[in-house]
Structure formats: C-alpha cells, structure tokens
Amino acid sequence: MKRLITSQFFKNKTYYVDLHCASVYGMSFLSGNIFIERFQTGTIGFVLNLILFIKFSTTKKKQLSSFQKLCFFKTIPNILTSAFFAFWASTLSFLGKTMNDIPRIENLIETQIVGGFCYFFGPLIQVCMSVNRMFVIYFPLSNPQSSIFSFTNFSLLGCFILANVHIIISIFTNCYLVYDPEILIILPERLEECGHAMDRTVFVAIAILSVISNGFNLATFLKLLKDKMNGISEAQKTKRRKKWQSMYIQSVIQDFIQLIDIANYNFTSKLVDAVWWTFVFCSLSYASVYAFDGMVMIYFHTNWNTCNSNKVSPKKSSIVVSGVQSSGLRSGINNNVIAN
C-alpha cells in the first residue's frame, strides 16, 4: 500500500520535493549517502547564512543600510530551511522514524514554516532588494531617512504578511504540509484533493516574483549603462561599469535560483529516466538552493566591502548621480547603494 501511494505521488509530482525523492525510485544503493549528503548540504547552508546573520546583526544601526537590512532578513528563511534539512529531517531519517512516530503538531509546525513561510519569504524579499537598488539609482537625491528606510520597514512587513498567506490558506482548506521520513519528502496530507492545485499555484507565484524582480534589475542595469557618471575619470567609469555588470549577473542568479530548482523538479528531472539524473535534478537541486543562496550573498557582500575600501569624499558622492561611492555609509545620498 505504501509503494502504491508513493508511486502515485511521483506519477503526479508536486513542487514539495525537498529531501530525497530519488530514494523512492528504488535507489537503495544510495541510501548510505542520503543522511551524509543531506546533513552536509544543510550544514553548509546553515553555516554560510549564519555567518551573514551574525555579521549584519552586529553592524551598528547607523551603518546598516536598507539593502543590508533586506539581506539580513533574507538570511532568516535560509537558516531555518537549512537547519530543517541538516538537523531535524536528517535526524529522523537516521533514526529510522516513520511519520506516525512524529507528533502531528510538531510535524505540521516544522513543515508549514519551511515549506510555506520560508519558501515564499525569500523570493518576496528578493523583489524588495531589486526595488531598493532601482530606487537609489533613479532617485539618488531622495532623503533615505524619510523614504528608503520607511519603505524597507513597510516592505518587510508586507513580505511577512504575504509569506503567511500560504499557511492561512492551508488552515482554511485543511490542506497542510507534512514531512514523511520514510520517503524523505514534504508533501500535502491531502495530495489528490489539493496538492496538485497547490503545485501549480506555487510554481506560477514564484515565477511571477522572479520575473518582477529581474524586471527591476534590468531597469537598473539600463540606467547604469546610460549614466554619464560625471566627475570621474574614464578609467574609473570603465572599472565601475564592469563592477556593475558583475553585480547584475549575481543578482540575476540570486533571483532565479529558486525558480530554477522548481523547473528542475517539474521538468528537467523528467527528461531522462536514469537514477543519477533523478538524483541530481530532483533531490540535490533543492538541497543546494539555500546553501548556494548563502554563497552568493557572501560573495556579494565581500565585493561591497572591497568597493568601500577606496576612500572617496561624501561631497563627490553627491555629484556622481549613480556612482557607488565608498563613502556611501557617510553620505546621505548613497547610504543605501550596496555594491549591487
């Protein structure tokens, strides 16, 4: 009976693929690596995002820009999800627990937070990050204390509310997510009744958020390319354009990372009927999402520190309309431009 349910689930895949769907395909020879792979990947993501969390949380409030504040809050869903993979889910599988061994309320709370709230909170914040970058480039003379900061707080509140919509709908429809340690996946309790509809809704929602975010990024990129950047030499212009192009590519990668994972599971994993193919695109893809996102943010933040090592006066910072000046933390205009 268990095999029949499992087979039916994978015949009609949903996006809730988090752990090792590969094991359900009869890959018993990989079972020895399941705990190790999941624990290692989750731990890497947990450590990387925890480093960022500590770094941002220990930064003085006056030096913490709106963009950094968004990055700080983005580490929260990454940490929670990585911890879920590395510690809770992996431990249950290692101990050989079944879904009946897990208190239902504990299972529901864990999975709603990870599969519901965290899954949407990250992409929503990513949209806010793109809007933030575009705003400070198109409106460099605005007062950040009265606009960007209030917008950041308001947008974070909005993201928090929207990220909980998934959980609220689950409560009203009685369609909750649960984790099954036997087949190593998170899936709806009532798969046939509501799971497939939820699958399509989530895929479309994440795709829309990704397109919106990258639309703002593209507008920012075009503005930077056309900007005359008065007050600096040609060598400085060339150097900054290269840096902006690099930062734009990083931003695009970060925006699309979750969408790519969903596409891997729903489409790419079905292209080849092979054990290793399913393992890579069905399981490893999702396992690596939050670790990879942490890597991108660390690299992104490191570039910002390097950029700010060049001493430029606050006065020049106000002349160069969209130049990312290293004195941004001291000047009122570029306080929110964080090497992005």
Secondary structure, DSSP 8 states (H G I E B T S, - for coil): -HHHHHHHHHHT--S---S-GGGGGT-GGGHHHHHHHHHHHHHHHHHHHHHHHHHHHTS-TTT--HHHHHHHHHHHHHHHHHHIIIIIIHHHHHTT--GGGS-HHHHHHHHIIIIIIIHHHHHHHHHHHHHHHHHHHH-TTS-TTTTHHHHHHHHHHHHHHHHTHHHHHHHHHT--EEEETTTTEEEETTIIIIIHHHHHHHHHHHHHHHHHHHHHHHHHHHHHHH---TTS-HHHHHHHHHHHHHHHHHHHHHHHHHHHHHHHHHTGGGT---HHHHIIIIIIHHHHHHHHHHHHHHHHHHHHHHHTTS---HHHHHHSTT---TTTTTSSSSTT----
